């Protein structure tokens, strides 16, 4: 059983075998950071829009309440 577990561990003698994996990791890391920043930017825009809509709705509600009280 232990022999099966160690078959998945592979450490090449030639360390240049690590370069493709490191390069792919770097690309994925950059893409993840870019997507995260894009999502934060979109979220911030949506937050501003929702606050504007909320303020407009509250102002309209206040106006209708004032008109009903008159």
Wavefront OBJ file of the C-alpha trace (Angstrom):
o trace
v 0.000 0.000 0.000
v 2.804 2.436 0.839
v 4.450 1.655 -2.465
v 1.360 2.983 -4.303
v 1.426 6.289 -2.460
v 5.013 7.060 -3.412
v 4.449 6.524 -7.120
v 2.723 9.891 -7.357
v 5.750 11.726 -6.022
v 8.076 12.593 -8.836
v 11.085 14.821 -8.405
v 12.992 15.145 -11.668
v 16.776 15.166 -11.654
v 16.734 17.936 -14.226
v 15.223 20.910 -12.392
v 14.166 22.538 -15.662
v 11.130 20.254 -15.430
v 9.769 22.663 -12.840
v 9.789 25.624 -15.226
v 6.547 24.809 -17.081
v 4.689 24.304 -13.808
v 6.068 27.526 -12.348
v 5.183 29.420 -15.525
v 1.642 28.036 -15.536
v 1.240 28.863 -11.845
v 2.392 32.434 -12.467
v -0.070 32.874 -15.340
v -2.939 31.487 -13.269
v -2.025 33.691 -10.324
v -2.019 36.801 -12.518
v -5.362 35.814 -14.058
v -6.895 35.203 -10.626
v -5.747 38.599 -9.386
v -7.069 40.306 -12.538
v -10.475 38.634 -12.219
v -10.643 39.491 -8.526
v -9.877 43.149 -9.221
v -12.432 43.214 -12.059
v -15.121 41.759 -9.794
v -14.340 44.310 -7.086
v -14.620 47.133 -9.612
v -17.962 45.859 -10.924
v -19.220 45.362 -7.380
v -18.277 48.927 -6.440
v -20.186 50.313 -9.447
v -23.238 48.235 -8.543
v -23.039 49.433 -4.939
v -23.042 53.071 -6.051
v -26.005 52.457 -8.375
v -27.978 50.690 -5.667
v -27.352 53.524 -3.194
v -28.568 56.048 -5.776
v -31.702 53.986 -6.410
v -32.290 53.602 -2.680
v -31.926 57.345 -2.118
v -34.340 58.074 -4.995
v -36.912 55.604 -3.651
v -36.659 57.017 -0.136
v -37.059 60.563 -1.477
v -40.131 59.549 -3.487
v -41.581 57.774 -0.461
v -40.999 60.851 1.681
v -42.662 63.058 -0.925
v -45.725 60.802 -1.119
v -45.986 60.751 2.685
v -45.806 64.565 2.791
v -48.499 64.868 0.101
v -50.780 62.489 2.014
v -50.346 64.457 5.238
v -51.381 67.750 3.589
l 1 2 3 4 5 6 7 8 9 10 11 12 13 14 15 16 17 18 19 20 21 22 23 24 25 26 27 28 29 30 31 32 33 34 35 36 37 38 39 40 41 42 43 44 45 46 47 48 49 50 51 52 53 54 55 56 57 58 59 60 61 62 63 64 65 66 67 68 69 70
